[in-house]
Amino acid sequence: MIRHIPYGETDYVTIRKENSYYVDKTAFISYFENAAKYIMFLRPRRFGKSLFINTLAAYYDVLQKDNYEQNFGGLNIYNKTTPMRGKYMVLKLSFASVDSRKENVEASFNSKICIAITSFIDKYRQFLPEETPQLIAKVDGKSNEMLYTLIDLAKKSAYKIYVMIDEYDNFANTLFSTDELAYKQLTHGDGFFRLFFNVLKDMTSDNEASLGRIFITGVSPLTLSDVTSGFNIADNLSIDPNLNDVMGFSETDVKTMLEYYRDTTGVFKHSVEELIEIMKPIYNDYCFAPETVDDERVFNSDMVLYFIKKYTSSNGRIPDKLVDPNVRTDFFKMEKMVKIENSFGEKSRIILNIVNTGKAYFELNPEFAIAELSLANNLQSLLYYMGLLSFGVDERGIPAFVVPNDTVRQQYCMYLEKCYTQSLGWRTDITILGNHWNTLVFDGDCKPYISYIASVIDENSAVRDFNDQGESFVKGFFLSHFCKNSSFITYTELEANHGFTDLYLEPLGYKRHAYIIELKYCKKNSTDAEVNSKKDEAKAQIQKYLTDHRIAEKCTAHNWELHTAAIVFRGWKMEVLE
């Protein structure tokens, strides 16, 4: 029987029971166990955090102890059992579904905790004092008091409690994006979220404490930083080099999975190597520790499972939509967390620089509060935690944060396009743009598309002056339109024959036209001779890029027709398009 593809599924025990495909991450269990008692582990959305926390729950749960063969047979951990296996009562909390509306958030949070504690008591009644249900009933509906009471009663049990919190910051991040004041009330002073973490901390300080271990997952350290005096005992292992691929898939993982479905389904019309080549620029290139930049990069696991499920269910046809629509909703998370300014301010310029260069240079901050988010270093750190930047190196081999893939690049460009529209009034007509895009994609003619974008810049920027940043603004506007379309993978600063292209458009699917575009900029008062010099420079660079053997070989292999365009702006007016 062919193994089910567990796309979107997080119930580890069910996945194993039904013999679904499982990428073995159990080798990391012993590392976490030895690393710390109270752990914070952060990863972007859709990287398998919930599945991993459920794996831990199945491993440590005393009630799953006798199901070890079924749950872990054949996996890495099976013959390497750790001392703490099956030694805990697991209190599992997920904050993913807490209602983030400020008028409902406290009641919703309180309800989730109370329900989880009540379920915990029903589940582990045989290990708890006989009077537990009655004493808990006296404080029912008051989550912190219920938690205090439970942990105090559990001191009489032979088993300690392992608290696992999934998506700890989900609702708080949403609240922050809509109402910063309500967020501050939640996490500061006597806010209920802060008090909750106070309770957890208090329950670890007693020598006879029944709370033995804590494992918390989330996206960023922002919320925990704001409640830090309420909970400052966790070790943040998020950038530990030994845990780089504990969530997500390595290229080896992806290759093994593809080989399995190739051999069992018989529907593959492409080689494993061809499918990895398709997935890599869209799903891959994440790195979560600076020491591992030379190791296998990490694929987004959600998107890999999405692709394989679509591919196998359609008898070997490449999905029309290569990006899981659910992942695209993450753009709105970015837009809300990194709020667009009324003017093209520092946030917008940071995004503009990342889009133009594909990288950023800053020191990752492992802890920062909401009040410090306006600092450039912290804003860029937040982009990293959201999965919008990744550890890497630049063209000189110098450590840098890089845009991991085209899916993320499209998210940036969607954001940047809104910055241009709302801050500068650079607004394109979607109907006109769509017609010109079809000409670009299907007819191999980029001039109408480029000319229209140039006209929008010219018509809306006559009196604006961005000093020495004119080139950056012009290039960013072009990129914001090229990158957001799914017909191409749009590379900026792609290395080609010892140089770096401004834009390289690589077609996806059945499309057959590729483009190398070089954009030059002269100041408004530049002479014709200076404009012509820039044109000659652009054309010479294009000829150099055309001799790059990797681009040439790929175009030949896929039967792509390669086109070029040299563009020169003088101020806000395009003077050359050849």
MOZI-V151536 format. One record per residue. N is the residue number from 0. PSI is psi as a letter, one per 20 degrees, with the letter a starting at -180 (999 if undefined). NEAR is the number of other C-alpha atoms within 8 Angstrom. D_LAST is the distance of its C-alpha to the last C-alpha in Angstrom with 1 decimal. Layout:
N|PSI|NEAR|D_LAST + N|PSI|NEAR|D_LAST
//
This chain:
0|p|2|57.9 + 1|p|6|54.1 + 2|p|7|53.6 + 3|q|7|52.3 + 4|o|9|48.9 + 5|l|11|49.9 + 6|p|8|46.7 + 7|j|5|47.5 + 8|p|7|51.1 + 9|i|10|52.8 + 10|n|8|56.5 + 11|g|11|57.0 + 12|g|10|60.6 + 13|g|7|59.5 + 14|g|14|56.6 + 15|g|12|59.0 + 16|h|9|61.8 + 17|j|6|59.6 + 18|k|8|58.1 + 19|r|11|54.5 + 20|p|9|51.9 + 21|p|7|52.2 + 22|o|6|50.2 + 23|o|7|53.0 + 24|j|10|52.7 + 25|i|9|56.4 + 26|h|9|56.3 + 27|i|9|55.2 + 28|g|10|58.3 + 29|h|8|60.5 + 30|g|8|58.0 + 31|g|8|57.9 + 32|h|8|61.7 + 33|i|6|62.3 + 34|g|6|59.6 + 35|r|8|61.0 + 36|h|9|63.3 + 37|o|10|61.0 + 38|p|12|57.4 + 39|p|12|54.2 + 40|o|11|51.2 + 41|p|13|47.8 + 42|q|15|44.9 + 43|r|10|42.1 + 44|q|7|42.8 + 45|k|9|43.1 + 46|j|11|43.8 + 47|k|11|47.4 + 48|g|12|49.5 + 49|g|9|51.9 + 50|g|11|52.5 + 51|g|11|53.2 + 52|h|11|55.6 + 53|h|12|57.4 + 54|g|11|57.7 + 55|g|9|59.4 + 56|g|11|61.7 + 57|h|11|62.8 + 58|g|11|63.5 + 59|i|15|65.5 + 60|p|14|67.3 + 61|h|10|71.0 + 62|i|7|71.1 + 63|j|11|68.5 + 64|g|11|70.4 + 65|i|6|72.1 + 66|j|7|68.9 + 67|g|11|67.4 + 68|g|8|67.2 + 69|g|8|65.5 + 70|h|10|63.0 + 71|j|10|62.2 + 72|p|8|63.6 + 73|i|5|61.3 + 74|r|8|59.0 + 75|h|10|58.6 + 76|i|10|61.1 + 77|g|11|63.8 + 78|j|5|65.7 + 79|l|6|64.7 + 80|p|7|66.4 + 81|r|6|66.4 + 82|h|4|69.6 + 83|j|7|68.5 + 84|p|12|67.7 + 85|k|11|69.4 + 86|j|10|71.0 + 87|q|13|69.6 + 88|p|13|69.8 + 89|o|12|66.1 + 90|o|11|65.3 + 91|p|10|61.8 + 92|p|11|59.9 + 93|p|9|56.5 + 94|j|14|55.1 + 95|h|9|52.2 + 96|j|6|53.8 + 97|p|10|55.4 + 98|o|9|54.7 + 99|i|10|52.4 + 100|p|7|53.3 + 101|h|9|55.2 + 102|i|5|58.2 + 103|i|9|58.6 + 104|g|11|57.4 + 105|g|9|60.7 + 106|h|7|62.7 + 107|g|10|60.2 + 108|g|11|60.2 + 109|g|11|63.9 + 110|g|10|64.3 + 111|g|11|62.1 + 112|g|10|64.1 + 113|g|13|67.5 + 114|g|8|66.6 + 115|h|11|65.5 + 116|g|12|68.7 + 117|g|8|70.9 + 118|h|8|69.2 + 119|g|10|69.7 + 120|g|11|73.4 + 121|h|7|73.8 + 122|g|6|72.1 + 123|k|9|74.0 + 124|h|9|77.3 + 125|h|4|79.3 + 126|i|8|78.2 + 127|q|12|78.7 + 128|q|10|82.0 + 129|h|6|83.8 + 130|j|6|83.6 + 131|g|11|79.8 + 132|h|8|79.1 + 133|g|7|81.7 + 134|h|9|80.5 + 135|h|11|76.9 + 136|h|7|77.9 + 137|h|6|79.4 + 138|j|9|75.9 + 139|p|9|73.9 + 140|i|8|70.9 + 141|n|9|70.6 + 142|g|11|68.0 + 143|h|9|68.7 + 144|h|8|72.4 + 145|g|14|72.1 + 146|g|10|70.1 + 147|g|10|72.6 + 148|g|10|75.5 + 149|g|11|73.9 + 150|h|13|73.1 + 151|g|9|76.6 + 152|h|11|78.2 + 153|i|13|76.2 + 154|h|11|77.9 + 155|i|7|80.8 + 156|q|10|78.7 + 157|i|6|78.5 + 158|p|10|74.7 + 159|r|13|72.2 + 160|p|14|69.3 + 161|o|13|65.7 + 162|p|12|63.4 + 163|p|13|59.9 + 164|o|13|57.5 + 165|p|15|54.3 + 166|l|13|51.4 + 167|h|12|53.4 + 168|j|12|50.7 + 169|g|11|49.2 + 170|h|13|51.0 + 171|g|10|51.0 + 172|g|10|47.2 + 173|g|12|46.9 + 174|g|14|49.5 + 175|h|12|47.8 + 176|i|10|44.6 + 177|h|7|46.5 + 178|n|9|49.4 + 179|h|9|49.5 + 180|g|7|53.0 + 181|h|10|54.3 + 182|g|11|52.7 + 183|h|8|54.5 + 184|h|10|57.7 + 185|h|10|57.3 + 186|i|14|56.8 + 187|r|10|58.8 + 188|c|6|62.4 + 189|k|8|64.5 + 190|q|10|61.5 + 191|h|9|62.5 + 192|g|9|59.6 + 193|g|14|60.6 + 194|h|11|64.3 + 195|g|9|63.5 + 196|h|11|62.1 + 197|g|10|65.1 + 198|g|11|67.3 + 199|g|9|65.6 + 200|g|12|65.9 + 201|h|8|69.5 + 202|i|12|70.3 + 203|i|11|69.2 + 204|i|7|71.3 + 205|p|7|74.8 + 206|h|5|76.2 + 207|j|5|77.3 + 208|p|12|74.0 + 209|i|13|73.3 + 210|o|12|69.6 + 211|g|10|68.7 + 212|q|9|64.9 + 213|p|12|61.8 + 214|p|13|58.3 + 215|p|12|55.6 + 216|q|13|52.1 + 217|a|15|49.3 + 218|g|13|45.7 + 219|r|11|46.0 + 220|j|11|48.8 + 221|g|10|48.3 + 222|g|13|51.3 + 223|h|9|53.6 + 224|h|10|52.9 + 225|h|11|54.1 + 226|k|13|57.3 + 227|h|8|57.7 + 228|i|5|61.1 + 229|i|10|62.2 + 230|n|12|60.8 + 231|k|7|60.0 + 232|i|6|61.5 + 233|q|9|58.6 + 234|p|8|56.9 + 235|o|9|53.1 + 236|j|10|52.1 + 237|h|10|48.5 + 238|k|10|46.9 + 239|p|9|49.6 + 240|h|10|47.9 + 241|i|4|50.6 + 242|j|10|49.4 + 243|g|12|45.7 + 244|k|9|45.7 + 245|h|7|48.9 + 246|q|12|46.7 + 247|r|12|43.6 + 248|p|13|43.3 + 249|r|11|42.5 + 250|h|10|40.4 + 251|g|7|43.8 + 252|g|9|45.1 + 253|g|11|42.2 + 254|g|10|42.5 + 255|g|8|46.3 + 256|g|8|46.0 + 257|g|10|43.5 + 258|h|9|45.8 + 259|g|8|48.7 + 260|h|11|47.2 + 261|g|11|45.8 + 262|h|7|49.3 + 263|h|7|51.2 + 264|h|9|49.1 + 265|j|7|48.0 + 266|i|8|45.0 + 267|p|10|42.2 + 268|j|6|39.5 + 269|q|7|37.5 + 270|r|7|38.6 + 271|g|10|39.4 + 272|h|6|36.7 + 273|h|8|34.1 + 274|h|9|35.3 + 275|h|10|35.3 + 276|h|8|31.7 + 277|g|8|30.9 + 278|h|10|33.0 + 279|g|11|32.2 + 280|i|11|28.9 + 281|h|11|30.3 + 282|i|13|34.0 + 283|a|13|34.4 + 284|k|12|34.1 + 285|q|12|36.8 + 286|p|13|39.1 + 287|j|13|42.1 + 288|p|11|43.5 + 289|h|11|42.0 + 290|i|6|44.3 + 291|j|11|42.8 + 292|h|12|39.1 + 293|i|5|39.5 + 294|r|5|41.5 + 295|p|8|40.3 + 296|r|11|38.2 + 297|p|13|39.6 + 298|q|14|38.5 + 299|o|13|39.1 + 300|h|12|42.2 + 301|g|12|42.0 + 302|h|11|38.5 + 303|g|12|39.7 + 304|h|11|42.8 + 305|g|10|40.8 + 306|g|11|38.5 + 307|h|10|41.4 + 308|g|10|43.5 + 309|g|10|40.8 + 310|g|12|40.1 + 311|h|13|43.7 + 312|i|7|44.8 + 313|k|7|42.1 + 314|l|8|43.2 + 315|k|11|40.3 + 316|p|8|37.3 + 317|p|8|34.6 + 318|p|8|34.9 + 319|g|5|32.5 + 320|o|5|32.6 + 321|i|8|32.4 + 322|p|9|33.4 + 323|p|10|36.9 + 324|h|6|36.9 + 325|h|6|39.7 + 326|h|10|37.4 + 327|h|9|35.0 + 328|i|8|37.8 + 329|h|8|37.8 + 330|g|11|34.8 + 331|h|7|37.3 + 332|g|9|39.5 + 333|g|9|36.8 + 334|h|10|36.1 + 335|h|10|39.8 + 336|g|10|40.6 + 337|m|8|37.7 + 338|p|7|38.0 + 339|p|9|35.1 + 340|q|10|35.9 + 341|h|7|36.0 + 342|r|6|33.8 + 343|m|12|30.9 + 344|b|8|33.6 + 345|g|7|34.2 + 346|g|12|34.1 + 347|h|12|30.7 + 348|h|9|29.3 + 349|g|9|30.8 + 350|g|10|29.1 + 351|g|12|25.8 + 352|h|12|26.2 + 353|g|11|27.2 + 354|g|15|24.3 + 355|h|11|21.8 + 356|h|9|23.7 + 357|j|11|25.7 + 358|r|13|28.8 + 359|q|10|31.5 + 360|o|7|34.3 + 361|r|8|37.8 + 362|p|6|41.3 + 363|p|8|42.3 + 364|o|8|45.2 + 365|i|5|47.7 + 366|p|7|49.4 + 367|q|12|48.5 + 368|r|10|49.8 + 369|h|8|48.3 + 370|i|5|49.1 + 371|j|8|46.9 + 372|h|10|43.9 + 373|i|7|42.1 + 374|p|7|41.9 + 375|g|10|38.5 + 376|h|10|40.1 + 377|h|13|42.0 + 378|g|12|39.1 + 379|h|10|37.1 + 380|g|11|40.2 + 381|h|9|40.5 + 382|h|10|37.0 + 383|g|11|38.2 + 384|h|13|41.4 + 385|i|13|39.5 + 386|j|11|37.6 + 387|i|10|34.3 + 388|q|13|34.2 + 389|q|14|35.8 + 390|p|14|37.2 + 391|a|11|34.9 + 392|q|12|33.5 + 393|a|10|30.2 + 394|i|6|28.3 + 395|i|5|31.1 + 396|j|6|33.8 + 397|p|7|34.9 + 398|p|10|36.4 + 399|r|12|34.2 + 400|p|14|34.0 + 401|q|13|31.1 + 402|o|12|29.7 + 403|h|12|31.5 + 404|r|12|29.4 + 405|h|13|26.9 + 406|g|9|29.7 + 407|g|10|30.4 + 408|h|13|26.7 + 409|h|12|26.6 + 410|g|11|29.8 + 411|g|11|28.3 + 412|h|14|25.2 + 413|g|11|27.6 + 414|g|10|29.6 + 415|h|14|26.7 + 416|h|11|25.4 + 417|h|9|29.0 + 418|g|13|29.0 + 419|g|13|26.0 + 420|g|10|27.7 + 421|h|9|31.2 + 422|h|10|30.6 + 423|i|10|27.7 + 424|j|8|27.5 + 425|n|10|23.9 + 426|p|7|24.6 + 427|q|7|22.5 + 428|o|6|24.0 + 429|h|6|24.7 + 430|g|6|24.9 + 431|g|7|21.5 + 432|g|11|20.0 + 433|g|8|21.9 + 434|g|8|20.7 + 435|h|11|17.0 + 436|h|9|18.0 + 437|h|9|19.6 + 438|g|13|16.5 + 439|g|13|14.7 + 440|g|12|17.9 + 441|h|9|19.3 + 442|i|8|16.7 + 443|k|11|13.9 + 444|o|8|11.4 + 445|i|10|10.2 + 446|g|8|8.4 + 447|h|10|12.0 + 448|g|12|13.2 + 449|g|9|10.8 + 450|h|8|11.1 + 451|g|9|14.8 + 452|g|10|15.4 + 453|h|10|13.7 + 454|h|9|16.1 + 455|g|11|19.0 + 456|g|12|18.6 + 457|g|11|18.4 + 458|h|7|21.3 + 459|j|9|23.5 + 460|j|9|23.1 + 461|h|7|23.7 + 462|j|4|27.0 + 463|q|5|26.4 + 464|o|6|26.1 + 465|k|6|26.0 + 466|c|5|26.5 + 467|j|5|24.8 + 468|j|7|23.8 + 469|g|13|20.9 + 470|g|10|18.3 + 471|g|10|20.7 + 472|g|9|21.0 + 473|g|10|17.4 + 474|g|10|16.7 + 475|h|12|20.0 + 476|g|11|19.3 + 477|g|10|16.2 + 478|h|11|18.5 + 479|h|15|21.3 + 480|h|10|19.7 + 481|g|8|18.1 + 482|h|14|21.3 + 483|i|11|23.8 + 484|q|8|23.0 + 485|j|7|25.0 + 486|i|9|22.7 + 487|q|10|21.1 + 488|p|12|22.4 + 489|o|11|19.9 + 490|p|11|20.3 + 491|p|12|19.5 + 492|k|10|20.2 + 493|p|10|20.8 + 494|p|9|22.1 + 495|o|10|20.3 + 496|l|9|21.5 + 497|k|5|23.1 + 498|a|8|20.2 + 499|o|8|19.2 + 500|q|14|16.1 + 501|g|12|15.1 + 502|p|13|14.9 + 503|o|13|15.9 + 504|o|11|16.7 + 505|p|11|19.6 + 506|q|13|20.9 + 507|q|9|24.6 + 508|c|7|27.3 + 509|j|5|26.4 + 510|q|10|22.6 + 511|j|11|20.6 + 512|p|14|16.9 + 513|q|14|15.9 + 514|p|12|12.7 + 515|p|14|11.8 + 516|p|13|10.0 + 517|p|14|10.1 + 518|p|11|10.8 + 519|q|12|12.2 + 520|p|11|14.6 + 521|q|13|16.4 + 522|r|8|19.7 + 523|h|7|20.2 + 524|j|6|21.9 + 525|q|9|19.4 + 526|r|6|18.9 + 527|h|6|16.0 + 528|h|6|16.7 + 529|h|9|16.4 + 530|g|14|13.0 + 531|h|8|11.8 + 532|g|8|13.8 + 533|h|12|12.3 + 534|g|13|8.7 + 535|h|8|10.6 + 536|g|8|12.5 + 537|g|13|9.9 + 538|h|10|8.6 + 539|h|8|12.4 + 540|h|10|13.3 + 541|g|13|11.2 + 542|h|8|13.0 + 543|g|9|16.1 + 544|h|11|15.9 + 545|h|8|15.4 + 546|j|8|18.8 + 547|p|10|20.6 + 548|h|7|23.4 + 549|g|6|24.0 + 550|g|9|20.7 + 551|g|10|20.9 + 552|h|8|24.5 + 553|g|9|24.0 + 554|g|12|21.3 + 555|g|8|23.7 + 556|h|7|26.7 + 557|j|7|25.4 + 558|l|7|23.6 + 559|q|13|20.2 + 560|p|9|17.0 + 561|p|9|14.5 + 562|r|9|10.8 + 563|q|8|8.1 + 564|p|11|5.5 + 565|p|15|5.2 + 566|p|15|6.8 + 567|p|15|9.2 + 568|q|14|12.3 + 569|o|14|15.1 + 570|c|10|18.1 + 571|j|12|17.6 + 572|p|10|14.9 + 573|o|11|11.1 + 574|h|9|10.0 + 575|p|9|6.3 + 576|o|9|3.8 + 577|999|5|0.0
//
